[in-house]
Amino acid sequence: MIEIGKIQTLQVMRRTPEGAYLNFKDGKDGSAILLPRNQEPREFNIGDEIEVFVYTDSEGDTVATVRKPKLTIGELGLLRVVETTKFGAFLDWGLPKDLLLPLKEQVGKISTGDLCLVGLYINNNNKICATMHIYNLLSSESPYKKNDRVSGTVYSMNGDFGLFVAVDNKYHGLVHKNELFGNYKEGDQIEVRVKKVRDDGKLELSMREAAYNEIENDAQMIMERLKLGGGILSINDNSSPEHIKNELNISKRAFKRAVGRLLKEGAVKITEEGIELTW
């Protein structure tokens, strides 16, 4: 069966003034689809096999093209917005007619020039469209393990959970809200650490390094802030987690670990106001 939205190798069954009709070798002429004349290879004969992409044209007919789109059904990819309208955005997917991303399939604010991570689906009119609702299109079979560094695209944000990330634009990933540092939006490209590979294969991600590296990095950052502040930092164990995060962009737990390391080395001392350099 010829499938819309996929690249297939079909055989030339017959030729007409409007173009060549293609089907699988064991197919019947009645179900053949048109490869328009302006898409025909320079030299070919009846019986030849041609690799084509199958789609529905503006008239609603199923047709073939020898041009290869940037994305086919079942794949995910970043496509650039070339135009926005009141009913959706149009994306460049490598074919003469741009791909529609309907308004209801968009996530976040879409502007001309943006790169959108999308998958494809076939609407009720048998037309290929794009969607940014890609959760069900992602795979849980990644090659990654704990503490691997990975990159991906933020495709959804949820205040109760965190950032949903398409790792390599194909695998399930989540940065829990307690692992978030900084401001992000849909479409952002980020690099993160695999904190855990769940039993179902989905990846739990972290913006931070492994704990043994965090202490070194956080301790160095606190030392630099102390030096900039004249040897005094008005934050201590009594400071709220929100205050610590706003000032240092780290969690209270990470702050206490780093300060503990500096206390052990004799680099700082605790005061009623905060911490001070001893060097």
Backbone torsions as a table, in degrees:
resi	resn	phi	psi	omega
1	MET	NA	129.5	178.6
2	ILE	-71.8	131.0	-175.4
3	GLU	-110.5	129.4	176.0
4	ILE	-70.5	138.8	175.5
5	GLY	89.5	7.0	-178.4
6	LYS	-129.6	155.8	175.0
7	ILE	-87.4	128.2	-176.4
8	GLN	-138.4	153.5	175.2
9	THR	-98.9	115.4	-176.6
10	LEU	-120.1	159.1	-178.6
11	GLN	-101.6	143.3	176.7
12	VAL	-74.6	115.4	-177.8
13	MET	-91.9	-38.1	179.4
14	ARG	-162.1	163.1	-179.8
15	ARG	-122.9	142.8	178.9
16	THR	-136.7	171.3	177.7
17	PRO	-59.6	-28.4	-179.3
18	GLU	-84.4	-14.3	178.6
19	GLY	149.8	-165.8	-179.6
20	ALA	-103.2	144.8	176.6
21	TYR	-103.2	131.8	-172.6
22	LEU	-118.4	151.9	174.7
23	ASN	-161.9	173.2	172.0
24	PHE	-70.4	160.0	-175.1
25	LYS	-53.3	-40.2	-177.0
26	ASP	-95.4	12.0	-178.8
27	GLY	-80.7	171.8	179.5
28	LYS	-108.0	149.9	-179.2
29	ASP	-55.4	-32.6	-176.6
30	GLY	-62.6	-25.5	-179.0
31	SER	-105.4	10.9	-179.4
32	ALA	-70.6	154.1	179.1
33	ILE	-117.1	157.4	-174.6
34	LEU	-86.3	132.9	164.6
35	LEU	-104.5	103.1	-174.6
36	PRO	-54.4	152.1	-175.2
37	ARG	-55.5	-38.8	-178.2
38	ASN	-72.2	-3.4	177.4
39	GLN	-106.6	-5.5	-175.8
40	GLU	-69.1	142.6	172.0
41	PRO	-61.1	158.7	-177.5
42	ARG	-60.7	-42.3	-178.8
43	GLU	-131.4	120.7	174.9
44	PHE	-160.9	161.0	-176.8
45	ASN	-131.3	163.8	174.1
46	ILE	-60.5	133.4	-177.0
47	GLY	100.8	-18.6	177.9
48	ASP	-67.9	151.6	175.9
49	GLU	-101.9	137.7	-177.4
50	ILE	-132.5	134.5	176.5
51	GLU	-86.0	123.1	-174.9
52	VAL	-137.7	160.4	170.9
53	PHE	-102.8	135.7	-175.7
54	VAL	-107.5	131.3	180.0
55	TYR	-149.7	179.7	178.1
56	THR	-108.8	127.5	-177.4
57	ASP	-82.0	-177.8	-176.1
58	SER	-64.8	-18.7	178.4
59	GLU	-89.1	-4.3	-179.3
60	GLY	88.7	8.1	179.6
61	ASP	-91.4	143.4	175.5
62	THR	-79.8	121.7	-177.0
63	VAL	-134.7	172.3	-178.9
64	ALA	-121.4	155.4	173.4
65	THR	-140.7	146.6	177.0
66	VAL	-83.8	-9.7	176.5
67	ARG	-74.2	142.1	-178.0
68	LYS	-101.8	124.2	177.2
69	PRO	-73.8	164.9	178.0
70	LYS	-74.1	-15.4	-174.6
71	LEU	-148.3	141.8	175.1
72	THR	-126.3	170.4	179.2
73	ILE	-57.3	132.5	-179.7
74	GLY	96.2	-9.7	179.8
75	GLU	-107.2	158.5	173.1
76	LEU	-119.4	147.8	178.4
77	GLY	-168.1	165.7	177.7
78	LEU	-91.6	120.3	178.2
79	LEU	-121.5	145.2	-175.9
80	ARG	-91.1	139.2	178.1
81	VAL	-77.3	125.4	178.7
82	VAL	-105.3	-18.2	179.8
83	GLU	-162.4	144.9	173.1
84	THR	-119.2	143.5	178.6
85	THR	-134.5	176.7	-178.8
86	LYS	-71.0	-15.4	-179.7
87	PHE	-110.4	-3.4	178.4
88	GLY	160.9	-176.6	178.3
89	ALA	-115.6	153.7	176.9
90	PHE	-110.2	134.5	-174.7
91	LEU	-114.6	146.0	175.1
92	ASP	-82.7	113.1	178.7
93	TRP	-120.8	17.8	172.2
94	GLY	92.6	0.3	176.5
95	LEU	-111.0	158.6	-177.6
96	PRO	-56.0	-40.1	178.9
97	LYS	-92.5	121.1	-177.5
98	ASP	-65.3	158.6	-175.5
99	LEU	-91.4	131.9	-180.0
100	LEU	-82.7	130.3	169.5
101	LEU	-110.6	95.0	-175.4
102	PRO	-58.1	153.7	-178.5
103	LEU	-55.8	-41.6	-177.1
104	LYS	-71.3	-12.8	179.8
105	GLU	-99.9	5.4	-178.9
106	GLN	-91.5	152.7	175.5
107	VAL	-127.0	122.8	-179.1
108	GLY	77.2	-173.0	-179.1
109	LYS	-84.1	130.0	-178.3
110	ILE	-111.9	130.1	179.4
111	SER	-130.0	156.0	176.9
112	THR	-57.6	132.7	-179.0
113	GLY	98.0	-16.4	179.5
114	ASP	-67.5	152.2	168.9
115	LEU	-99.3	126.2	-179.1
116	CYS	-115.4	133.1	174.2
117	LEU	-83.7	116.4	-174.2
118	VAL	-136.4	161.0	167.0
119	GLY	-119.4	176.3	-179.0
120	LEU	-113.7	151.0	172.7
121	TYR	-146.5	165.9	178.9
122	ILE	-108.0	121.9	-176.0
123	ASN	-80.7	-175.0	-176.0
124	ASN	-66.1	-18.7	178.6
125	ASN	-96.1	12.9	178.8
126	ASN	68.6	20.4	178.4
127	LYS	-97.6	146.7	176.9
128	ILE	-81.8	128.1	177.6
129	CYS	-130.9	167.6	178.6
130	ALA	-104.4	154.4	175.0
131	THR	-140.0	143.0	174.2
132	MET	-96.2	-1.4	176.0
133	HIS	-86.7	86.1	-167.0
134	ILE	-106.9	3.2	-174.6
135	TYR	-50.2	-47.8	-176.5
136	ASN	-75.5	-5.1	179.2
137	LEU	-96.9	-8.4	-177.0
138	LEU	-84.0	154.1	-178.7
139	SER	-100.5	149.7	174.9
140	SER	-104.2	11.8	-176.4
141	GLU	-109.2	61.9	179.9
142	SER	-82.5	161.4	179.3
143	PRO	-89.4	6.2	-168.9
144	TYR	-90.6	158.9	178.0
145	LYS	-131.7	173.4	-177.3
146	LYS	-55.0	135.7	177.8
147	ASN	76.9	1.5	172.4
148	ASP	-66.8	146.0	172.5
149	ARG	-90.2	131.2	-178.5
150	VAL	-135.4	163.3	176.2
151	SER	-128.5	158.0	-179.3
152	GLY	-172.2	-173.2	-176.7
153	THR	-116.1	130.4	173.8
154	VAL	-71.0	119.1	-178.1
155	TYR	-113.5	-11.3	177.5
156	SER	-160.4	151.5	179.0
157	MET	-129.1	138.6	-179.3
158	ASN	-140.4	121.1	-176.3
159	GLY	-61.6	-26.4	-179.4
160	ASP	-84.5	-23.6	-175.5
161	PHE	-114.9	-51.4	-177.5
162	GLY	138.9	-142.8	-179.1
163	LEU	-101.7	129.0	172.2
164	PHE	-92.0	125.3	-172.4
165	VAL	-122.6	132.4	172.2
166	ALA	-90.7	97.8	-179.1
167	VAL	-68.5	129.0	-174.6
168	ASP	56.6	18.4	-177.0
169	ASN	60.0	28.8	179.8
170	LYS	-150.9	-17.6	-175.3
171	TYR	-115.6	149.1	178.7
172	HIS	-66.0	131.7	175.1
173	GLY	-149.0	148.2	178.7
174	LEU	-141.1	128.7	169.7
175	VAL	-98.8	109.4	179.8
176	HIS	-62.2	152.3	-174.2
177	LYS	-60.0	-29.9	178.7
178	ASN	-77.9	-4.1	176.7
179	GLU	-105.1	4.5	-176.2
180	LEU	-88.4	135.9	173.8
181	PHE	-140.8	120.9	-177.5
182	GLY	101.5	176.2	-178.7
183	ASN	-107.5	135.5	-177.8
184	TYR	-136.1	163.8	177.3
185	LYS	-143.6	165.1	178.3
186	GLU	-58.2	136.1	-179.7
187	GLY	98.8	-14.3	179.6
188	ASP	-66.2	140.5	173.7
189	GLN	-94.6	125.8	-176.9
190	ILE	-131.3	156.5	173.6
191	GLU	-116.4	129.7	-173.6
192	VAL	-140.5	173.9	177.7
193	ARG	-108.3	140.8	174.1
194	VAL	-75.6	112.9	179.7
195	LYS	-82.7	-35.7	-177.3
196	LYS	-160.0	142.8	169.8
197	VAL	-103.1	112.2	-177.2
198	ARG	-69.0	164.9	179.8
199	ASP	-59.9	-29.5	179.9
200	ASP	-86.7	4.2	176.2
201	GLY	92.8	-12.8	179.5
202	LYS	-71.9	150.3	-173.7
203	LEU	-101.3	128.8	169.3
204	GLU	-94.7	129.2	-169.8
205	LEU	-117.3	158.9	178.3
206	SER	-138.5	143.5	175.1
207	MET	-75.7	-15.9	-171.6
208	ARG	-103.0	162.6	176.7
209	GLU	-74.3	172.7	173.3
210	ALA	-60.4	153.8	-171.7
211	ALA	-53.9	-40.4	-177.1
212	TYR	-67.8	-25.0	174.6
213	ASN	-86.2	-30.5	-178.8
214	GLU	-60.9	-41.7	-176.7
215	ILE	-58.7	-46.9	-179.5
216	GLU	-61.8	-48.2	-178.0
217	ASN	-64.9	-44.5	-178.7
218	ASP	-68.0	-39.1	178.7
219	ALA	-63.4	-41.4	178.8
220	GLN	-64.9	-40.4	179.5
221	MET	-64.6	-41.6	179.2
222	ILE	-65.7	-39.0	176.8
223	MET	-60.7	-42.0	179.4
224	GLU	-65.7	-39.2	177.9
225	ARG	-66.6	-37.0	177.2
226	LEU	-62.8	-43.7	-179.8
227	LYS	-64.9	-40.3	178.0
228	LEU	-66.9	-29.3	-179.0
229	GLY	-93.9	18.8	178.8
230	GLY	73.7	23.9	177.2
231	GLY	90.9	4.6	-177.1
232	ILE	-128.4	137.5	175.9
233	LEU	-133.8	118.9	-174.1
234	SER	-82.9	56.2	176.1
235	ILE	-140.9	135.6	175.5
236	ASN	-148.1	-165.9	-176.6
237	ASP	-61.2	-22.7	-178.8
238	ASN	-84.9	-8.0	179.5
239	SER	-70.6	147.2	-178.9
240	SER	-73.3	153.5	176.6
241	PRO	-57.5	-35.9	-179.7
242	GLU	-65.7	-41.8	-180.0
243	HIS	-64.4	-43.0	-179.8
244	ILE	-64.2	-43.1	-179.6
245	LYS	-65.6	-40.7	179.3
246	ASN	-65.0	-37.1	-176.3
247	GLU	-83.1	-40.6	-171.7
248	LEU	-117.6	-9.2	-178.9
249	ASN	60.5	34.8	173.7
250	ILE	-135.6	163.6	179.4
251	SER	-76.8	162.6	177.8
252	LYS	-63.6	-36.7	178.3
253	ARG	-61.7	-45.4	178.8
254	ALA	-64.8	-38.1	178.1
255	PHE	-60.5	-45.9	-178.5
256	LYS	-65.5	-37.6	177.5
257	ARG	-63.4	-45.3	-177.5
258	ALA	-66.6	-43.3	179.3
259	VAL	-64.8	-38.1	176.9
260	GLY	-59.2	-39.6	177.9
261	ARG	-65.0	-43.0	-179.7
262	LEU	-68.6	-35.6	176.1
263	LEU	-63.9	-42.1	-180.0
264	LYS	-62.1	-35.0	179.5
265	GLU	-83.9	-5.3	180.0
266	GLY	74.6	19.8	-177.3
267	ALA	-83.2	-24.4	-178.7
268	VAL	-136.6	167.7	171.7
269	LYS	-136.0	154.1	-180.0
270	ILE	-90.7	135.1	175.4
271	THR	-125.4	174.9	178.5
272	GLU	-66.0	-30.2	-178.7
273	GLU	-84.4	-25.8	-176.8
274	GLY	166.2	-128.1	175.7
275	ILE	-128.5	151.8	-179.4
276	GLU	-132.2	149.1	173.1
277	LEU	-68.4	142.0	174.0
278	THR	-106.9	-8.7	-177.6
279	TRP	-85.6	NA	NA
